[in-house]
C-alpha cells in the first residue's frame, strides 16, 4: 500500500515594484501639461523614470523624446472603469514580444537621483474622441535587479467638445 505525505505550500507575496524583497530602484512619475483637452487634440503625457537607488543603474530609453508609447504600458479608463477603444498602434505594440516595431532604444546610465523622461501622445493609442473624464497610469517592466515592474501615479484628464 502506498503512503502519501502532504506538504504545506507557503506562498510569499511581494508588492508590485519589488524584486527579491528589495524596494524598486526607480520611481515612475506621469505628468501632463494640461488637465483638459479638446476632442481631436493630442494628449501628450510625460513619463519620468528616476533612479532612487544609491548606486548607478542603466535603463533603456527611446532614441526620440516622443516615443514612450513603445516603452510603457498605459492604462486609460473612463469614469465607469472602461478602457477606451484601442487604436491599431496600441494593439501592435501589445502584440509584439519585444516592443520594437520601427523603433530603437538606447541604454542610458543614471546616477542616483538621475532621471530620464519621454513623451507619449495617448491619442495614438486610444480613441479619446468622446467627451469625459479619463484616469491614466503608466507601467513599465524593468529588469529584476532594477526592481521589476513599476507603476506610476494616476493623473486625470478631461476631454471636452
QUIQUIBEL-V421024 format. One record per pair of residues at least 12 apart in sequence whose ideal C-beta (glycine too) atoms are under 10 Angstrom apart, sorted by the first residue. I is the first residue (numbers start at 0). GAP is how many residues later the second one is. Records with the same first field share a line. If there is no record, write none. Layout:
I = GAP ; GAP
This chain:
13 = 134
15 = 123 ; 131 ; 132 ; 133 ; 134 ; 135
16 = 122 ; 125 ; 130 ; 131 ; 132 ; 133 ; 134
17 = 126 ; 129 ; 130 ; 131 ; 132
18 = 123 ; 124 ; 125 ; 126 ; 127 ; 128 ; 129 ; 130
19 = 124 ; 125 ; 127 ; 128
21 = 31 ; 122 ; 123 ; 125 ; 126
22 = 29 ; 30 ; 124
23 = 28 ; 29 ; 118 ; 122 ; 123 ; 124 ; 125 ; 126 ; 127
24 = 24 ; 25 ; 26 ; 27 ; 28 ; 29 ; 30 ; 32 ; 34 ; 85 ; 87 ; 117 ; 118 ; 120 ; 121 ; 122 ; 123 ; 125
25 = 22 ; 23 ; 24 ; 25 ; 26 ; 27 ; 31 ; 33 ; 84 ; 89 ; 90 ; 114 ; 116 ; 120 ; 121 ; 122 ; 124
26 = 21 ; 22 ; 23 ; 24 ; 25 ; 88 ; 120 ; 123 ; 125 ; 126
27 = 19 ; 20 ; 21 ; 22 ; 44 ; 109 ; 110 ; 111 ; 112 ; 114 ; 119 ; 121 ; 122 ; 123 ; 124 ; 125
28 = 17 ; 18 ; 19 ; 20 ; 21 ; 86 ; 88 ; 109 ; 123 ; 124 ; 126
29 = 15 ; 16 ; 17 ; 18 ; 38 ; 42 ; 44 ; 90 ; 106 ; 107 ; 108 ; 109 ; 121 ; 122 ; 123 ; 124 ; 125
30 = 13 ; 14 ; 15 ; 16 ; 17 ; 86 ; 88 ; 121 ; 122 ; 124
31 = 12 ; 13 ; 14 ; 87 ; 90 ; 104 ; 123 ; 124 ; 125
32 = 12 ; 13 ; 86
33 = 123 ; 124
34 = 98 ; 120 ; 121 ; 122 ; 123
35 = 97 ; 121 ; 122 ; 123 ; 124
36 = 85 ; 86 ; 91 ; 97 ; 120 ; 121 ; 122 ; 123
37 = 93 ; 121 ; 122 ; 123
38 = 84 ; 89 ; 90 ; 91 ; 92 ; 120 ; 121 ; 122
39 = 83 ; 88 ; 89 ; 119 ; 121
40 = 80 ; 82 ; 87 ; 118 ; 119
41 = 24 ; 77 ; 78 ; 79 ; 80 ; 81 ; 82 ; 86
42 = 33 ; 77 ; 78 ; 79 ; 80 ; 81 ; 82 ; 83 ; 85 ; 91 ; 93 ; 114 ; 116
43 = 22 ; 24 ; 75 ; 76 ; 77 ; 78 ; 79
44 = 23 ; 27 ; 29 ; 31 ; 73 ; 74 ; 75 ; 76 ; 77 ; 91 ; 93 ; 107 ; 110 ; 112
45 = 19 ; 20 ; 22 ; 71 ; 72 ; 73 ; 74 ; 92
46 = 21 ; 24 ; 25 ; 27 ; 69 ; 70 ; 71 ; 72 ; 73 ; 91 ; 92 ; 93 ; 105
47 = 20 ; 67 ; 68 ; 69 ; 70 ; 90 ; 104
48 = 12 ; 22 ; 23 ; 59 ; 61 ; 65 ; 66 ; 67 ; 68 ; 69 ; 89 ; 91 ; 93 ; 97 ; 101 ; 103
49 = 60 ; 62 ; 63 ; 64 ; 65 ; 66 ; 67
50 = 58 ; 59 ; 60 ; 61 ; 62 ; 63 ; 64 ; 65 ; 95
51 = 60 ; 61 ; 63 ; 95
52 = 57 ; 58 ; 59 ; 60 ; 93 ; 94
53 = 58 ; 59
54 = 55 ; 56 ; 57
55 = 53 ; 54 ; 55 ; 56 ; 58
56 = 51 ; 52 ; 53 ; 54 ; 55 ; 57 ; 85 ; 86 ; 88 ; 89 ; 90
57 = 49 ; 50 ; 51 ; 52 ; 85 ; 88
58 = 12 ; 46 ; 47 ; 48 ; 49 ; 50 ; 51 ; 55 ; 56 ; 57 ; 81 ; 83 ; 84 ; 87
59 = 44 ; 45 ; 46 ; 47 ; 48 ; 56 ; 80 ; 82 ; 83
60 = 44 ; 45 ; 46 ; 47 ; 49 ; 55 ; 56 ; 57
61 = 41 ; 42 ; 43 ; 44 ; 54 ; 56 ; 57 ; 58
62 = 40 ; 41 ; 42 ; 43
63 = 39 ; 40 ; 54 ; 55
64 = 51 ; 52 ; 53 ; 54
65 = 52 ; 53 ; 54 ; 55 ; 58
66 = 35 ; 36 ; 37 ; 38 ; 51 ; 52 ; 53 ; 54
67 = 49 ; 50 ; 51 ; 52 ; 53 ; 54 ; 70 ; 72
68 = 20 ; 21 ; 24 ; 30 ; 32 ; 34 ; 49 ; 50 ; 51 ; 52 ; 53 ; 55 ; 56
69 = 19 ; 23 ; 26 ; 28 ; 29 ; 30 ; 31 ; 32 ; 33 ; 34 ; 35 ; 48 ; 50
70 = 22 ; 28 ; 29 ; 32 ; 34 ; 45 ; 47 ; 49 ; 67 ; 69 ; 70
71 = 21 ; 27 ; 46 ; 48 ; 65 ; 66 ; 67 ; 68 ; 69 ; 78 ; 80
72 = 17 ; 20 ; 21 ; 26 ; 52 ; 64 ; 65 ; 66 ; 67 ; 68 ; 76 ; 78
73 = 16 ; 19 ; 46 ; 48 ; 51 ; 52 ; 62 ; 63 ; 64 ; 65 ; 78
74 = 60 ; 61 ; 62 ; 63 ; 64 ; 76 ; 77 ; 79
75 = 14 ; 46 ; 49 ; 50 ; 51 ; 52 ; 58 ; 59 ; 60 ; 61 ; 81
76 = 56 ; 57 ; 58 ; 59 ; 60 ; 77
77 = 50 ; 52 ; 54 ; 55 ; 56 ; 57 ; 81
78 = 53 ; 54 ; 55 ; 56 ; 77
79 = 52
80 = 54
81 = 50
82 = 43 ; 51
83 = 38 ; 39 ; 41 ; 42 ; 43 ; 44 ; 45 ; 46 ; 48 ; 50 ; 75
84 = 41 ; 42 ; 43 ; 44 ; 45
85 = 39 ; 40 ; 41
86 = 35 ; 36 ; 37 ; 38 ; 39 ; 40 ; 41
87 = 36 ; 37
88 = 12 ; 32 ; 35 ; 36 ; 37
89 = 32 ; 34 ; 35 ; 36 ; 37
90 = 34
92 = 31 ; 32
93 = 31
109 = 36
117 = 20
119 = 18
121 = 12 ; 14 ; 16 ; 35
122 = 36
127 = 29 ; 31
128 = 30
129 = 29 ; 31
130 = 27 ; 28 ; 29 ; 30
131 = 25 ; 26 ; 27 ; 28
132 = 23 ; 24 ; 25 ; 26
133 = 21 ; 22 ; 23 ; 24 ; 25
134 = 19 ; 20 ; 21 ; 22
135 = 16 ; 17 ; 18 ; 19 ; 20 ; 21
136 = 14 ; 15 ; 16 ; 17 ; 18
137 = 12 ; 13 ; 14 ; 15 ; 16 ; 17
138 = 12 ; 13
139 = 12
